[in-house]
Amino acid sequence: MQKHDWEKIIRRCERLLRLKSFPVAFKMLEKKEDLETIPFLRRPQSKMTMCQMINLVRNFDWSVGADLGDFLFPSCSSILGLEEVPETHKDGTFRNIVWVATKADGRKFEEAIPRLPTGRYEALAMAPLVYNPFEPDIVLIYANPAQIMMLINSLQFCDYEVMQFSCVGESSCSDAIVRCYQNGKASVGIPCYGERRYGHAQDDEMVMAIPAALMAKALSGLEALYRRGVRYPISFAGADSDIAPVSPPTYLGLDEMMKKIKGDGRHFLLGVTGGIASGKSTVSKMLSELGASLIDFDLIARQVVEPGTSGLAKIVDYFGRQVLAGDGSLDRKKLSDIVFGDMEKRKKLEGFTHPPIYEEFFKQTAEIVAKDPEAIIQVSVPLLIELNLQYLFDKLLVIHVPDKVQIERLAERDGITLEEAANILKAQLPIDEKLQFADFVVDNTKDLAYTRSLVEDVWERLQKDR
């Protein structure tokens, strides 16, 4: 059964990674009759190798299905468990012909190759995943080393773990495909001689097999890294030049920035965030009534682009006077329409507005602390997690309402359709993904009394645990 809209996921991955060939949906079938249920499937007209079939999918744009009778060599079909390993392979003879010096080495070679269980499957199907052909077991992505590294980084972004890969040498499909099946984790392979000769893998190509269930995580990680400036293609900073000007600000000025924010460390910074129309202002007001000082990034963001500011001048210089209203102020709706859905233009806009926003944040923090060195300061930041600002705060509070509620509230608040509201919501990180960063969660789906009780509980815990 179809569980994902693969076209949306894959088109986004293709855009972020600029892939040259189709990501391949790969599925092992327990019954070869199941091949008949897959639309537009082509069967080999002659016996083929696995790497030939993969190439027909990723570069010829075909959907391909095969059973044991379609394979040219048992070295392919035995790796997939479609038949037993021949005795001439087991005793080392086959590998000794070309790939290793002795039959003893050949035996070691065969024993090292990971294989799917013999007899479990009767066939396999492959197709460009973008067409939603079927729900795959794994996804094969062929890419250059830089693109593969980006995929590794994306999968490590949340729930970090070291990735370990292996290389058996020839028959490299086992390294990617079989290991991915065996451990349920992404696996990187270096295409072997055979895949380069018969499957047309290029000199600079590697392959990653990703469990289908992890593709959404990979995309989420790619998008998060993009927002943080880690993108493909990777721009060069010359080895013989001063790279300080192009280094991430936090790499060079983190200590100084933290001193501006934390001072002597006696005050407490609570980052408050949530999705659009989740009720941030309501929760912030409740916290203020309990005694928390408030710094509102939304308000600051408006102040730094008022007429006469350098922020507005830079925006007009880049985007043109079309973003201005009749009175010379910024028409936020026009600007939003321009940058909505265009991550590069949005990043450019952030480059104009974020520096003055941070400076005003530092200034307001210092003013509050000067009056109360032990103040609890709530900082309301709508896109706190999207902008990777977690490190600025001692704790994070996320206001949570389900997507459906957000859409309904946004449509009612702004007088727009539910479809328009849903499209706006897609530009933000899904609220459920934000929860993994939260130290405190306030459920704002019920009445104000219920929300207030949760906020009061957070306040008590802040006073105890700070």
C-alpha positions in Angstrom: 0.0 0.0 0.0 1.2 3.5 -0.8 2.1 5.3 2.4 4.1 8.4 1.2 3.8 11.0 -1.4 7.2 10.2 -2.7 7.1 12.7 -5.5 7.2 15.6 -3.0 10.0 14.1 -1.0 12.1 13.1 -3.9 11.7 16.4 -5.9 12.8 18.3 -2.8 15.8 16.0 -2.3 16.8 16.4 -6.0 16.7 20.1 -5.7 18.8 20.3 -2.5 21.3 17.7 -3.7 21.2 18.4 -7.5 21.3 14.7 -8.3 22.1 13.5 -11.8 20.1 10.3 -11.8 16.8 9.1 -10.3 16.7 7.8 -6.7 15.7 4.2 -7.1 12.8 2.5 -5.2 14.0 -1.0 -4.4 11.8 -3.8 -3.2 12.3 -7.6 -2.7 9.1 -9.7 -3.3 8.3 -12.9 -1.6 6.3 -14.1 -4.7 7.3 -13.5 -8.2 3.6 -13.2 -9.2 3.6 -9.9 -7.3 5.6 -8.4 -10.2 2.4 -8.4 -12.2 0.8 -5.9 -9.8 3.3 -3.1 -10.5 2.3 -0.7 -13.3 4.6 -0.1 -16.3 7.1 -2.8 -15.2 9.5 -4.1 -17.8 11.1 -7.5 -17.7 14.6 -8.1 -19.0 14.7 -9.3 -22.6 18.0 -11.0 -22.0 19.8 -12.2 -18.9 21.3 -9.3 -17.0 23.4 -8.3 -14.0 22.0 -6.4 -11.0 24.0 -3.3 -11.9 22.6 -3.2 -15.4 19.1 -3.3 -14.0 19.8 -0.5 -11.6 21.2 1.6 -14.4 18.1 1.1 -16.5 16.1 2.5 -13.6 18.2 5.5 -12.5 19.3 6.7 -15.9 16.9 5.1 -18.5 13.8 6.0 -16.4 12.5 2.5 -16.5 10.7 0.4 -14.0 12.3 -3.1 -13.9 11.3 -6.4 -12.4 13.3 -9.6 -12.3 13.2 -13.1 -10.9 16.0 -15.8 -10.8 15.7 -16.6 -14.5 16.5 -13.1 -15.5 20.0 -13.0 -13.9 23.2 -13.7 -15.9 25.4 -14.7 -13.0 24.7 -16.5 -9.7 27.0 -14.0 -8.1 24.2 -11.4 -8.3 21.2 -13.7 -7.6 22.8 -15.5 -4.7 23.6 -12.2 -2.9 19.9 -11.4 -3.1 19.0 -14.9 -1.7 17.3 -16.0 -4.9 19.5 -19.1 -5.1 22.2 -20.9 -3.2 25.9 -19.9 -3.5 27.4 -22.3 -6.1 30.1 -24.7 -4.9 32.6 -23.1 -7.3 32.1 -19.8 -5.4 32.2 -21.3 -1.9 35.5 -23.1 -2.5 37.2 -19.9 -3.7 37.6 -20.9 -7.4 35.4 -18.1 -8.8 37.1 -15.2 -7.0 40.6 -16.7 -7.5 40.2 -16.4 -11.3 40.5 -12.6 -11.2 40.1 -10.9 -7.9 42.4 -12.6 -5.4 45.7 -14.5 -5.4 44.6 -17.9 -3.9 41.6 -20.0 -3.5 41.9 -19.5 0.2 41.5 -15.8 -0.3 38.6 -16.5 -2.6 36.9 -18.5 0.2 37.4 -15.6 2.6 36.0 -13.2 0.0 32.8 -15.2 -0.5 32.3 -15.7 3.3 32.7 -11.9 3.8 29.9 -11.0 1.3 26.6 -10.2 3.1 23.6 -11.9 1.6 19.9 -12.0 2.0 18.4 -15.3 3.3 18.2 -17.9 0.6 14.6 -18.7 -0.3 12.9 -15.8 1.4 12.3 -13.9 -1.8 11.5 -14.9 -5.4 11.8 -11.6 -7.2 12.7 -7.9 -7.0 11.3 -4.7 -8.4 13.0 -1.3 -9.0 11.6 2.0 -10.3 12.3 5.7 -10.1 10.8 6.6 -6.7 9.6 10.0 -7.9 6.7 8.2 -9.7 5.3 6.6 -6.6 5.6 3.2 -8.2 5.2 1.1 -4.9 6.1 1.4 -1.3 9.9 0.4 -1.4 11.9 -1.4 1.2 15.0 0.8 0.6 16.0 3.7 -1.7 19.3 3.8 -3.7 20.8 7.2 -4.3 23.8 7.5 -6.6 25.8 10.7 -6.0 29.3 12.1 -5.8 31.2 12.0 -2.5 30.2 15.6 -1.5 26.5 14.8 -2.0 26.9 11.5 -0.1 28.5 13.4 2.8 25.5 15.8 2.8 23.2 12.8 3.1 25.2 11.4 6.0 25.1 14.8 7.7 21.3 15.0 7.1 20.7 11.6 8.7 23.0 12.4 11.7 21.2 15.8 12.3 18.8 14.3 14.8 19.6 11.3 17.0 23.2 11.4 16.1 25.2 8.2 15.6 28.4 7.3 14.0 27.9 5.7 10.6 30.0 2.6 9.8 30.4 1.3 6.3 32.3 -1.6 4.7 33.7 -2.6 1.3 33.9 -6.2 0.2 35.5 -5.2 -3.1 33.9 -6.6 -6.2 30.1 -7.3 -5.8 29.7 -4.0 -4.0 25.9 -4.2 -4.3 26.0 -6.3 -1.2 27.6 -3.4 0.8 24.8 -1.0 0.1 21.7 -3.1 -0.6 22.1 -6.1 1.7 23.6 -4.3 4.7 20.8 -1.8 4.6 18.3 -4.7 4.7 20.2 -6.4 7.5 20.7 -3.6 9.9 17.9 -1.2 8.9 20.3 1.7 8.6 21.7 3.7 5.7 24.7 2.1 4.1 27.3 3.6 1.7 28.9 1.6 -1.0 31.7 2.3 -3.5 30.5 0.9 -6.9 32.8 -1.9 -7.9 34.6 -2.6 -11.3 31.6 -4.5 -12.6 29.1 -1.8 -11.7 31.2 0.8 -13.4 31.8 -1.4 -16.5 28.3 -2.9 -17.0 26.2 -0.6 -14.9 27.8 2.7 -16.1 28.5 4.0 -12.6 30.7 7.0 -13.2 34.2 7.6 -11.7 33.0 10.1 -9.1 29.9 8.1 -8.1 29.1 6.4 -4.8 25.8 4.9 -3.7 23.8 5.1 -0.5 21.0 2.7 0.4 18.6 4.3 2.8 15.7 2.5 4.5 12.5 4.0 3.0 11.3 4.9 6.5 14.3 7.2 6.9 13.8 9.2 3.7 11.7 11.8 5.4 14.3 12.2 8.1 17.0 12.6 5.4 15.0 15.4 3.8 14.3 17.1 7.1 18.0 17.0 7.9 18.9 18.4 4.4 16.5 21.3 4.8 17.7 22.0 8.4 21.3 22.1 7.2 20.3 24.3 4.2 18.8 26.8 6.6 22.1 26.8 8.6 24.1 27.5 5.4 25.3 24.0 4.7 24.4 23.4 1.1 25.3 21.6 -2.1 27.3 22.5 -4.2 29.8 23.4 -1.5 31.4 26.7 -2.2 35.2 26.9 -1.8 37.2 29.0 0.7 40.7 29.0 -0.7 43.3 27.0 1.1 45.8 29.9 0.8 43.5 32.7 1.8 42.0 34.2 5.0 38.8 32.2 5.5 37.7 34.2 8.6 35.3 36.4 6.7 33.4 33.4 5.3 33.5 31.2 8.4 30.2 30.8 10.3 29.9 33.6 12.9 29.5 31.2 15.8 32.8 29.5 14.9 34.7 32.7 15.5 32.7 34.7 17.9 30.7 32.2 20.0 32.4 33.1 23.3 31.9 36.8 22.8 28.3 36.3 21.8 27.6 34.1 24.9 29.2 36.8 27.1 26.8 39.3 25.7 23.8 37.1 26.4 24.8 35.4 29.7 26.9 38.0 31.4 27.6 36.7 34.9 25.1 33.9 34.3 22.7 34.7 37.1 19.7 35.5 34.9 17.8 32.8 33.0 16.8 32.8 29.3 13.7 30.9 28.3 13.2 30.5 24.6 9.5 30.4 23.7 8.4 29.1 20.3 5.7 27.2 18.5 4.0 27.0 15.1 2.1 29.9 13.5 -1.3 30.5 15.2 -0.3 28.2 18.1 -0.9 30.8 20.7 2.6 32.2 21.5 1.3 35.6 22.4 -1.2 34.1 24.8 1.4 32.0 26.6 3.9 34.9 26.7 1.3 37.2 28.3 0.6 34.5 31.0 4.3 34.2 31.7 4.6 38.0 31.9 1.8 38.1 34.4 3.7 35.6 36.5 6.8 37.8 36.5 8.9 36.9 33.4 10.3 39.7 31.5 9.6 39.6 27.7 11.7 40.1 24.6 9.6 39.7 21.5 11.6 38.9 18.3 8.5 39.6 16.2 8.3 43.1 17.5 12.1 43.6 17.1 11.9 42.3 13.5 9.4 45.0 12.7 11.5 47.7 14.4 14.7 46.9 12.4 13.0 47.5 9.1 11.1 50.7 9.9 11.6 53.6 7.5 15.1 55.1 7.9 16.8 52.0 9.1 19.7 50.3 7.4 17.8 47.1 7.4 15.0 48.5 5.2 17.6 50.2 2.9 19.4 46.9 2.3 16.1 45.1 1.6 15.0 47.8 -1.0 18.5 47.7 -2.6 18.2 44.0 -3.2 14.5 43.3 -3.8 13.6 46.7 -5.3 11.0 49.4 -4.4 8.2 47.0 -5.3 8.4 45.8 -1.6 7.4 49.2 -0.3 4.0 50.5 0.6 2.7 53.9 -0.6 4.0 55.6 2.6 7.5 54.2 2.2 7.2 51.5 4.8 7.9 47.9 4.1 5.0 46.0 2.6 5.5 42.7 4.5 2.9 40.9 2.4 4.6 41.7 -0.9 8.0 40.7 0.6 6.5 37.5 2.0 5.1 36.6 -1.4 8.6 37.0 -3.0 10.5 34.9 -0.5 7.8 32.3 0.3 9.0 29.0 -1.1 12.3 30.4 -2.2 14.9 29.4 0.4 17.7 31.3 -1.3 15.9 34.6 -1.3 14.7 34.0 2.2 18.2 33.4 3.3 19.3 36.7 1.7 16.5 38.5 3.6 17.7 37.0 6.8 21.2 38.3 6.1 19.8 41.8 6.1 17.5 41.5 9.2 19.1 39.0 11.6 22.3 41.0 12.6 20.3 44.1 13.8 17.7 41.8 15.5 20.4 40.0 17.5 22.0 43.3 18.5 18.7 44.6 19.8 18.2 41.3 21.6 21.6 41.7 23.3 20.7 45.3 24.2 17.3 44.5 25.7 18.8 41.6 27.6 21.4 43.8 29.1 18.8 46.4 30.1 16.6 43.9 31.9 19.6 42.3 33.7 20.8 45.7 34.8 17.6 46.2 36.7 17.3 42.6 37.9 20.4 40.4 37.7 18.4 37.3 38.5 15.6 37.9 36.1 13.8 35.1 34.2 13.6 36.4 30.7 11.2 34.8 28.2 12.3 35.4 24.6 9.5 34.8 22.1 11.0 33.6 18.7 8.5 32.2 16.1 11.3 30.4 14.1 13.6 29.7 16.9 14.3 26.1 15.9 14.3 26.7 12.2 17.0 29.4 12.7 19.1 27.2 15.0 19.0 29.6 17.9 18.6 26.9 20.6 22.1 27.5 21.9 21.2 31.0 23.0 18.8 29.8 25.7 18.9 27.9 29.0 15.7 26.1 28.3 13.1 25.9 25.5 9.3 26.0 25.8 7.3 24.8 22.8 3.6 25.7 22.5 1.9 22.8 20.8 -1.3 22.5 18.8 -1.9 19.9 16.1 -1.5 20.9 12.5 -5.2 20.8 11.8 -5.9 23.2 14.7 -3.1 25.5 13.4 -4.6 25.6 10.0 -8.1 26.4 11.2 -6.9 29.1 13.6 -4.7 30.7 11.0 -7.4 30.8 8.4 -9.8 32.4 10.8 -7.3 34.9 12.1 -6.1 36.1 8.7 -9.3 35.7 6.8 -7.8 33.2 4.3 -8.9 29.8 3.0 -7.9 26.5 4.7 -5.8 25.7 1.7 -3.9 29.0 1.9 -3.3 28.5 5.5 -2.0 24.9 4.9 0.5 26.2 2.3 1.8 28.8 4.8 2.2 26.2 7.4 4.4 24.1 5.1 7.0 26.8 5.1 7.7 26.1 8.8 9.2 23.1 10.5 6.3 20.7 11.5 5.3 21.4 15.1 5.8 17.7 16.0 9.4 17.9 14.9 9.9 20.9 17.2 8.9 18.9 20.2 12.1 17.0 20.2 14.0 20.2 21.1 11.6 21.1 24.0 12.4 21.2 27.7 8.8 22.3 28.4 5.6 21.8 26.3 2.4 23.7 26.7 -0.6 22.1 25.1 -2.8 25.0 23.9 -5.7 23.1 22.4 -8.1 23.5 25.3 -9.5 26.4 27.2 -7.5 29.3 28.6 -7.8 27.9 32.1 -6.1 24.7 31.1 -3.3 26.5 29.3 -2.8 28.8 32.3 -2.4 25.8 34.6 0.3 24.4 32.3 2.1 27.7 32.2 2.0 28.1 36.0 3.5 24.6 36.3 6.3 25.6 33.9 6.9 28.8 36.0 7.1 26.8 39.2 9.6 24.4 37.7 11.7 27.3 36.3 12.0 28.8 39.8 13.0 25.5 41.3 15.4 24.2 38.6 17.1 27.3 37.4 
